[in-house]
């Protein structure tokens, strides 16, 4: 049996090696390493895939969030609402821009931001909401967009974990997650569902004016070469990474199907276990399973993870500490107990290997070892 990994990028690469190698070689032969044809080709393909007017490639997902907020003209002290159960980058850029992060609790089933909690947190200083499409499925965007319209707020979707997922509206229509709000952001970190072989990111919007502004911001605030009308940053997706992404984008839906098949197998293995709660699939989103995250119920999570490690089965905790309890983000507005769902999840969740190259032997081995531990306790 192959070694089990949380993400097996090498095996995935071997399956598309000829395509990847050819695209990389074409970039090297052209020597168009920055803003070359590969970047424009990927941008166009991604726009078509997402069904969005504008994709602005950038250096990473964190930059995508930062550039979005810069383009919106948010000012120091403006409040931006987001989830306390997410990766640090979501709040990091808010703080870096001297905006005020306002954290709220999440839904106990989907782990995504709770619209009722958002509404309670809105004040006259609120300017934007950043819903995070966590672990691969979309947040309740219709409710969130209704709040934005009611209170005249911007929506910046953090789509870094859900590229390729659809949101299904009440009328049955669909949009790709990240294309519903004013701006969407994603990361192409290697372990993402659509990942490159380094750092990368992208911003998307249907707003022509916002797209124009973000293209200026990512390029040093430059409107004409050497004429800088705005404060900007240097955030570019290099041509080699774009070439890799162009190949992997063509396989993205296939990858999503494979991830769902793995999740289906896990669901069947653990669905009747009282000591585990399997992921809840939100009816308005087709989950693409960036992570397969279980909630432990009445068992020693640490002991389970340690037991699996002795068997060669990795497991990870996303995320062990909520944002409102991170040392860098301690705030007198918040104290332990303020976000009971988030705090409970941080104490109980764990994720099993989830990627496109898991085979049946590995899946049988993973699930049998989890079940062995459960039967011992």
C-alpha positions in Angstrom: 0.0 0.0 0.0 1.2 3.5 -0.8 2.0 5.8 2.1 -1.1 7.7 3.1 -0.9 11.4 3.0 -3.3 14.2 3.8 -2.7 15.5 0.2 -0.8 13.5 -2.4 0.4 16.1 -4.8 3.1 13.8 -6.3 0.7 11.1 -7.4 -1.6 13.7 -8.8 1.3 15.3 -10.8 2.3 11.9 -12.2 -1.2 11.5 -13.7 -0.9 14.8 -15.6 2.8 14.9 -15.9 3.0 15.2 -19.7 0.5 18.1 -19.8 2.2 19.9 -16.9 5.7 19.4 -18.3 4.8 20.7 -21.7 3.1 23.8 -20.4 6.1 24.6 -18.1 8.6 24.1 -21.0 6.6 26.4 -23.2 6.9 29.2 -20.6 10.6 28.6 -20.2 11.1 28.6 -24.0 9.2 31.9 -24.3 11.0 33.5 -21.3 7.8 35.4 -20.6 7.9 34.7 -16.9 5.8 37.7 -15.7 2.4 38.5 -17.1 3.1 36.3 -20.1 0.6 34.6 -22.5 0.1 31.7 -20.0 -1.3 34.2 -17.4 -3.8 35.6 -19.9 -4.8 32.2 -21.1 -5.5 30.9 -17.6 -7.3 34.1 -16.7 -9.6 33.8 -19.7 -10.2 30.1 -19.0 -11.0 30.8 -15.4 -13.4 33.5 -16.3 -15.3 31.1 -18.5 -15.3 28.4 -15.9 -16.6 30.7 -13.2 -19.0 32.5 -15.4 -17.6 35.8 -14.2 -16.6 38.9 -16.2 -13.3 39.6 -14.6 -10.5 37.5 -13.0 -7.5 39.3 -11.6 -4.6 36.9 -10.9 -2.4 37.8 -8.0 0.4 36.4 -5.8 -1.7 34.5 -3.2 -5.0 34.2 -1.5 -4.1 36.6 1.3 -3.2 39.3 -1.2 -6.5 38.7 -3.0 -8.4 39.5 0.2 -6.2 42.6 0.9 -6.4 44.0 -2.6 -10.2 43.5 -2.5 -10.6 45.6 0.6 -8.1 48.3 -0.7 -10.2 48.6 -3.9 -13.4 49.0 -1.9 -11.9 52.1 -0.3 -12.4 50.9 3.2 -11.0 53.3 5.8 -9.3 52.7 9.2 -11.9 52.0 11.8 -14.5 50.6 9.4 -15.9 47.3 10.7 -15.7 44.1 8.6 -17.7 41.1 9.8 -16.3 37.6 9.4 -16.2 34.1 11.1 -14.2 33.2 14.1 -13.8 29.7 12.8 -11.5 30.1 9.8 -7.8 30.4 8.8 -6.1 33.5 10.2 -5.7 35.2 6.8 -9.3 36.2 6.7 -8.9 38.4 9.7 -5.3 39.2 9.1 -5.8 41.4 6.1 -8.6 43.3 8.0 -6.2 44.1 10.8 -3.3 44.9 8.5 -5.4 47.6 6.8 -6.3 49.0 10.2 -9.9 48.0 9.7 -11.8 46.5 12.7 -12.4 42.8 12.5 -15.8 41.9 14.0 -16.0 38.2 14.6 -19.2 36.1 14.8 -20.2 32.5 15.4 -20.9 29.8 12.8 -23.6 27.2 12.1 -23.0 24.0 14.0 -23.8 21.8 11.0 -22.1 23.4 8.0 -19.4 25.3 10.0 -20.1 28.3 7.9 -20.9 31.8 9.1 -24.3 32.2 10.7 -26.5 35.0 9.1 -28.3 35.6 12.3 -25.0 36.2 14.1 -24.0 38.6 11.3 -27.2 40.6 11.7 -26.7 41.0 15.4 -23.1 42.2 14.8 -24.0 45.0 12.3 -23.5 48.6 13.5 -23.3 52.0 11.8 -19.6 51.4 11.3 -20.0 48.1 9.4 -18.9 48.4 5.8 -18.4 44.8 4.7 -19.0 41.1 5.3 -16.5 38.4 4.5 -18.3 35.0 4.4 -15.8 32.1 4.3 -16.9 29.1 2.2 -15.3 26.7 4.6 -14.0 23.2 3.9 -15.5 23.1 0.4 -19.1 24.3 0.5 -20.7 27.7 0.2 -22.1 29.8 3.0 -25.8 30.8 2.9 -25.3 33.5 0.3 -28.9 34.5 -0.4 -29.4 35.4 3.3 -26.1 37.2 3.4 -26.8 39.1 0.2 -30.1 40.2 1.6 -28.4 41.5 4.7 -25.9 43.4 2.5 -28.7 45.0 0.5 -30.6 45.9 3.6 -27.6 47.6 5.3 -25.8 48.8 2.2 -22.7 46.6 2.8 -20.0 45.1 0.5 -19.6 41.3 0.3 -16.1 39.8 -0.2 -16.3 36.0 -0.5 -13.4 34.1 0.8 -13.6 31.2 -1.6 -10.1 29.8 -0.9 -11.4 26.4 0.1 -14.4 26.0 -2.2 -13.2 26.6 -5.8 -15.5 24.7 -8.1 -18.5 24.5 -5.8 -21.9 25.8 -6.9 -24.4 27.8 -4.9 -28.0 26.8 -5.6 -30.6 29.6 -5.3 -34.2 29.2 -4.2 -35.3 29.4 -7.8 -33.0 26.6 -8.8 -30.4 28.7 -10.6 -26.7 28.2 -9.8 -23.6 30.3 -9.6 -20.1 29.4 -8.7 -19.2 30.2 -5.1 -17.1 33.4 -5.1 -19.1 35.0 -7.9 -22.2 36.0 -5.9 -20.9 38.9 -3.8 -19.3 42.1 -5.0 -15.8 40.4 -5.0 -14.6 36.8 -4.6 -11.1 35.7 -3.6 -9.3 32.4 -3.9 -5.9 30.9 -3.2 -3.9 28.5 -5.4 -1.8 27.2 -2.5 -0.6 23.7 -3.6 -3.0 21.8 -1.4 -6.1 23.6 -2.6 -8.7 21.9 -4.8 -7.2 24.0 -7.6 -3.6 24.5 -6.6 -0.4 25.5 -8.3 3.2 24.4 -7.5 4.0 27.5 -5.4 2.0 30.5 -4.3 -0.8 32.0 -6.3 -4.2 33.6 -6.0 -7.0 35.4 -7.9 -9.8 37.9 -7.4 -13.0 37.8 -9.4 -15.9 40.3 -9.9 -18.6 41.3 -12.3 -18.2 44.9 -11.5 -16.2 46.7 -14.2 -15.1 49.6 -12.0 -13.9 47.3 -9.2 -12.0 45.1 -11.7 -10.3 48.2 -13.1 -9.3 49.4 -9.6 -8.0 46.0 -8.5 -5.9 45.6 -11.6 -4.3 48.9 -10.7 -3.8 48.0 -7.0 -2.0 44.7 -7.8 0.4 46.5 -10.1 1.9 49.1 -7.7 -1.1 51.4 -8.1 0.1 52.2 -11.6 -2.4 53.4 -14.3 0.3 54.2 -16.9 3.8 52.8 -16.7 5.7 54.8 -14.0 2.6 56.9 -13.2 1.2 55.9 -9.8 -2.2 57.4 -9.0 -3.0 55.1 -6.1 -1.3 53.2 -3.3 -0.8 49.7 -4.5 1.1 46.5 -4.0 3.2 44.1 -6.1 1.1 41.0 -6.4 1.4 38.9 -9.5 0.8 35.3 -10.5 3.9 34.2 -12.4 3.6 32.6 -15.8 4.8 29.1 -14.8 2.2 28.9 -12.0 -0.5 30.1 -14.5 0.5 27.4 -17.0 0.2 24.7 -14.3 -3.2 26.1 -13.2 -4.4 26.1 -16.8 -3.8 22.3 -16.9 -5.3 21.6 -13.5 -8.4 23.8 -14.2 -9.3 21.4 -17.0 -9.4 18.6 -14.5 -11.1 20.5 -11.7 -14.6 19.0 -12.0 -13.1 15.5 -12.3 -11.1 16.2 -9.1 -14.3 17.3 -7.3 -16.1 14.1 -8.3 -13.2 12.0 -6.9 -13.3 14.0 -3.7 -17.0 13.5 -3.3 -16.6 9.7 -3.9 -14.0 9.6 -1.1 -16.5 11.6 1.1 -19.3 9.2 0.2 -17.1 6.3 1.3 -16.3 7.9 4.6 -19.9 8.8 5.2 -21.0 5.2 4.7 -18.3 4.0 7.1 -19.0 6.5 9.9 -22.6 7.6 9.3 -24.0 5.3 12.0 -21.4 6.0 14.6 -22.6 7.8 17.6 -19.1 8.9 18.5 -18.6 10.8 15.3 -20.7 13.3 13.4 -20.1 13.2 9.6 -20.0 16.5 7.6 -23.5 17.9 6.9 -24.0 18.7 3.2 -25.8 22.0 2.9 -28.7 21.6 0.5 -27.8 24.9 -1.4 -24.2 23.9 -2.2 -22.5 21.0 -3.9 -19.7 20.3 -1.5 -16.2 19.9 -3.2 -14.6 18.7 0.0 -11.4 20.6 0.4 -11.4 18.9 3.8 -13.4 16.0 5.2 -14.0 17.1 8.7 -15.7 15.1 11.4 -16.8 16.2 14.9 -15.8 13.8 17.7 -18.5 13.2 20.3 -17.6 11.9 23.7 -14.2 10.5 22.7 -10.6 11.6 23.3 -9.7 13.4 20.0 -6.0 13.6 20.8 -5.8 9.9 21.6 -7.6 9.1 18.3 -5.2 11.2 16.3 -2.2 9.7 18.1 -3.5 6.2 17.6 -4.0 6.8 13.8 -0.4 8.2 13.6 0.9 4.9 15.0 -0.9 3.2 12.1 0.5 5.6 9.5 -2.8 7.4 9.0 -2.4 11.2 9.3 -5.2 13.4 10.7 -5.3 17.2 11.2 -7.2 19.7 13.2 -8.6 22.7 11.3 -8.7 24.8 13.5 -7.5 24.2 17.1 -7.9 27.9 18.2 -10.7 30.3 17.2 -9.7 33.7 16.0 -11.1 35.5 19.0 -8.7 33.5 21.2 -5.6 33.9 19.1 -2.9 35.9 21.0 -2.5 38.3 18.1 -6.2 39.1 18.0 -7.2 39.2 21.6 -9.8 41.9 22.0 -11.6 43.1 25.1 -14.9 42.9 23.2 -14.6 39.1 23.2 -14.0 36.5 25.9 -14.1 32.7 26.1 -17.7 31.5 25.8 -18.9 34.2 23.5 -18.9 31.9 20.4 -20.0 28.6 21.8 -20.3 26.8 18.5 -16.9 27.9 17.2 -15.2 27.0 20.5 -16.9 23.6 20.6 -15.8 22.9 17.0 -12.2 23.9 17.8 -12.2 21.3 20.6 -13.8 18.5 18.7 -13.2 18.6 14.9 -10.6 16.6 13.0 -10.0 15.9 9.3 -9.0 12.7 7.6 -7.0 12.4 4.4 -8.9 13.9 1.4 -7.4 14.1 -2.1 -7.9 12.9 -5.6 -5.4 10.0 -5.5 -6.8 7.9 -2.5 -7.3 4.3 -3.6 -9.7 1.7 -2.2 -7.0 -0.1 -0.2 -6.0 3.2 1.5 -9.6 4.1 2.2 -10.4 0.7 3.7 -7.3 1.0 5.9 -8.1 4.5 7.1 -11.7 3.7 8.0 -10.9 0.3 9.6 -8.4 2.0 11.9 -10.8 4.8 12.9 -13.4 2.2 13.6 -10.9 0.1 15.6 -10.2 3.0 17.9 -14.0 3.7 18.3 -14.7 0.1 19.2 -12.0 0.2 21.9 -13.5 3.3 23.7 
